[in-house]
Amino acid sequence: MRIIAGLVLAVFATAALAQSEYRAQPGDVLVIEVLEDSSLNRSVVILPDGRFSFPFAGTLQAAGRSVAQVQEAITNAIQSNFTTRPTVFVSVQPAFRPDVGTAGSTVEDAISVYFLGEVRSPGIFQVERGTTLLQAMAISGGFSNFAATKRIQLRRDDPSTGGQQVYNINYKALSNGAISNKIELKDGDVILVPQRRLFE
């Protein structure tokens, strides 16, 4: 029994060490918990520019930083909203970065698509070129119970301006054919599903 307990502790210690040394990258999912306010607990995706958003903190840099540095940045950013220094825990779920895309495709055929907000599986996914928005939503596992499906955003970098184009999409109109369901995704596209408002 002692041997098993020792092995379990060793595994946890190794995992903790790996987390502390790991440097966050775009596409990774940050699991954030605030001990003093559980309503802030959430999973967020690091966007292609290396940043993420968090309530009270705004937009913070994560890519290239250790878990401890991200944790400290969040703590410092939200501290003014608490009477005492908040206790923040951060863990990282590294993005799945396969050598090949979906079955039968090569790396050259695959593109990276980011899902964040009220979807069941936030993160980065490798999909084949030509994949549509509807197909990608199926890959992400669909929506959470709090999804504002009439206000989905497709965010796409515009190389000509260096900015970002934002397309607002009504999922119901898309799925029943009221608008074209042939919205093909491009490499680096971000699909953001916002949270539903009170009477939405």
C-alpha positions as CSV (number, residue, x, y, z in Angstrom):
1,M,0.0,0.0,0.0
2,R,2.9,2.4,0.8
3,I,4.5,1.6,-2.5
4,I,1.3,2.5,-4.4
5,A,0.9,5.7,-2.4
6,G,4.5,6.6,-3.1
7,L,4.0,6.0,-6.8
8,V,0.9,8.2,-6.9
9,L,2.7,11.0,-5.1
10,A,5.6,10.7,-7.5
11,V,3.3,10.9,-10.5
12,F,1.6,14.1,-9.1
13,A,5.0,15.6,-8.3
14,T,6.2,15.0,-11.9
15,A,3.0,16.4,-13.3
16,A,3.3,19.5,-11.1
17,L,6.9,20.0,-12.2
18,A,6.0,19.7,-15.8
19,Q,3.2,22.2,-15.4
20,S,5.5,24.7,-13.7
21,E,8.2,24.5,-16.4
22,Y,5.7,24.4,-19.4
23,R,5.5,27.6,-21.5
24,A,2.0,28.4,-22.7
25,Q,1.4,28.6,-26.4
26,P,-1.5,29.8,-28.7
27,G,-4.3,27.2,-28.7
28,D,-3.6,26.0,-25.2
29,V,-6.5,26.1,-22.7
30,L,-6.0,27.8,-19.4
31,V,-8.1,26.5,-16.5
32,I,-8.4,29.3,-14.1
33,E,-9.9,29.2,-10.6
34,V,-10.3,32.0,-8.1
35,L,-10.8,30.7,-4.6
36,E,-12.6,33.8,-3.3
37,D,-15.1,34.0,-6.2
38,S,-16.1,30.8,-8.0
39,S,-18.1,32.8,-10.6
40,L,-14.8,33.7,-12.1
41,N,-13.8,30.1,-12.6
42,R,-13.5,29.3,-16.3
43,S,-11.5,27.8,-19.1
44,V,-10.1,30.2,-21.7
45,V,-8.2,29.7,-24.9
46,I,-5.0,31.5,-25.7
47,L,-5.6,33.2,-29.0
48,P,-3.2,33.2,-32.0
49,D,-1.7,36.5,-30.8
50,G,-0.7,34.8,-27.5
51,R,-3.2,36.7,-25.4
52,F,-6.4,35.8,-23.5
53,S,-9.2,37.7,-21.8
54,F,-10.4,37.4,-18.2
55,P,-13.0,39.3,-16.1
56,F,-11.6,42.3,-14.2
57,A,-8.2,41.7,-15.8
58,G,-8.9,42.6,-19.5
59,T,-6.5,41.1,-22.0
60,L,-3.3,39.5,-20.7
61,Q,-0.3,38.0,-22.4
62,A,0.2,34.2,-21.9
63,A,2.2,32.8,-24.7
64,G,5.8,32.2,-23.7
65,R,5.0,32.5,-20.0
66,S,5.1,29.8,-17.3
67,V,2.0,28.8,-15.4
68,A,3.3,30.7,-12.4
69,Q,3.8,33.9,-14.4
70,V,0.3,33.7,-15.9
71,Q,-1.1,33.0,-12.4
72,E,0.8,36.1,-11.0
73,A,-0.4,38.3,-13.9
74,I,-4.1,37.4,-13.3
75,T,-3.7,37.8,-9.5
76,N,-2.2,41.3,-9.9
77,A,-4.7,42.4,-12.5
78,I,-7.8,41.5,-10.4
79,Q,-6.4,42.3,-7.0
80,S,-8.1,45.7,-6.8
81,N,-11.5,44.0,-6.9
82,F,-10.9,42.1,-3.6
83,T,-10.4,43.3,0.0
84,T,-7.4,40.8,0.3
85,R,-5.1,39.4,-2.3
86,P,-7.0,36.7,-4.2
87,T,-5.9,33.1,-4.5
88,V,-5.7,32.2,-8.1
89,F,-4.9,28.7,-9.5
90,V,-4.0,28.1,-13.1
91,S,-3.4,24.9,-15.0
92,V,-2.7,24.4,-18.7
93,Q,-4.2,21.9,-21.1
94,P,-1.8,22.0,-24.0
95,A,-3.3,22.2,-27.5
96,F,-3.5,19.0,-29.4
97,R,-0.9,19.5,-32.2
98,P,-1.0,16.3,-34.3
99,D,1.5,15.6,-37.1
100,V,-1.4,14.9,-39.4
101,G,-4.8,16.3,-39.7
102,T,-8.0,14.3,-40.0
103,A,-7.9,10.8,-41.5
104,G,-6.3,10.6,-44.9
105,S,-5.0,14.2,-44.9
106,T,-1.5,15.4,-44.5
107,V,-0.1,18.4,-42.5
108,E,-0.3,20.5,-45.7
109,D,-4.0,19.8,-46.0
110,A,-4.8,20.8,-42.4
111,I,-5.6,24.2,-40.9
112,S,-5.8,25.3,-37.3
113,V,-9.2,26.6,-36.0
114,Y,-9.7,28.1,-32.5
115,F,-12.9,27.6,-30.5
116,L,-13.7,29.7,-27.4
117,G,-16.6,30.8,-25.3
118,E,-19.7,28.8,-24.8
119,V,-18.7,25.6,-26.7
120,R,-18.3,22.2,-25.1
121,S,-14.7,21.7,-26.2
122,P,-12.8,25.0,-26.3
123,G,-9.3,24.9,-27.8
124,I,-7.5,24.5,-31.1
125,F,-8.5,21.8,-33.7
126,Q,-6.8,20.7,-36.8
127,V,-9.3,20.4,-39.6
128,E,-9.1,19.7,-43.4
129,R,-9.0,22.7,-45.8
130,G,-12.5,23.3,-47.0
131,T,-14.2,22.5,-43.7
132,T,-17.3,24.6,-43.2
133,L,-18.3,26.4,-40.0
134,L,-21.2,23.9,-39.4
135,Q,-18.8,21.0,-39.7
136,A,-16.3,22.7,-37.4
137,M,-19.1,23.3,-34.8
138,A,-19.7,19.5,-34.8
139,I,-16.0,18.9,-34.1
140,S,-16.1,21.2,-31.1
141,G,-18.9,19.2,-29.6
142,G,-21.6,21.8,-30.0
143,F,-22.7,24.6,-27.6
144,S,-23.0,24.9,-23.8
145,N,-26.4,25.5,-22.2
146,F,-25.5,29.2,-22.0
147,A,-24.5,29.9,-25.6
148,A,-25.9,32.9,-27.5
149,T,-26.3,31.0,-30.8
150,K,-27.7,34.1,-32.6
151,R,-24.5,36.0,-32.0
152,I,-21.7,33.7,-33.0
153,Q,-18.6,35.5,-34.1
154,L,-16.1,34.3,-36.8
155,R,-12.9,36.3,-36.4
156,R,-10.5,36.2,-39.3
157,D,-7.1,38.0,-39.7
158,D,-7.0,40.3,-42.7
159,P,-3.4,40.3,-44.1
160,S,-4.1,43.3,-46.3
161,T,-4.9,45.6,-43.4
162,G,-3.2,43.8,-40.5
163,G,-6.4,43.9,-38.7
164,Q,-9.2,41.5,-38.0
165,Q,-12.5,41.0,-39.7
166,V,-15.5,40.0,-37.5
167,Y,-18.5,38.2,-39.0
168,N,-21.6,37.8,-36.9
169,I,-23.5,34.6,-37.6
170,N,-27.0,33.4,-36.5
171,Y,-26.5,29.6,-36.0
172,K,-30.2,28.8,-36.5
173,A,-30.4,30.7,-39.8
174,L,-27.2,29.0,-40.8
175,S,-28.3,25.5,-39.9
176,N,-31.8,25.7,-41.5
177,G,-30.4,27.2,-44.8
178,A,-31.7,30.7,-44.4
179,I,-28.2,31.9,-45.0
180,S,-25.4,30.1,-46.9
181,N,-24.1,27.1,-44.9
182,K,-21.0,27.0,-47.1
183,I,-18.9,29.3,-44.9
184,E,-15.4,27.7,-45.4
185,L,-12.9,28.3,-42.6
186,K,-9.4,29.5,-43.1
187,D,-6.2,28.9,-41.2
188,G,-6.2,30.8,-37.9
189,D,-9.9,31.4,-37.8
190,V,-11.4,32.0,-34.3
191,I,-15.0,31.0,-33.6
192,L,-16.3,32.8,-30.5
193,V,-19.6,31.8,-29.0
194,P,-20.6,34.5,-26.4
195,Q,-22.7,33.9,-23.3
196,R,-26.4,34.3,-23.5
197,R,-27.9,37.4,-21.9
198,L,-30.6,37.2,-19.3
199,F,-33.7,37.2,-21.5
200,E,-32.0,36.1,-24.8
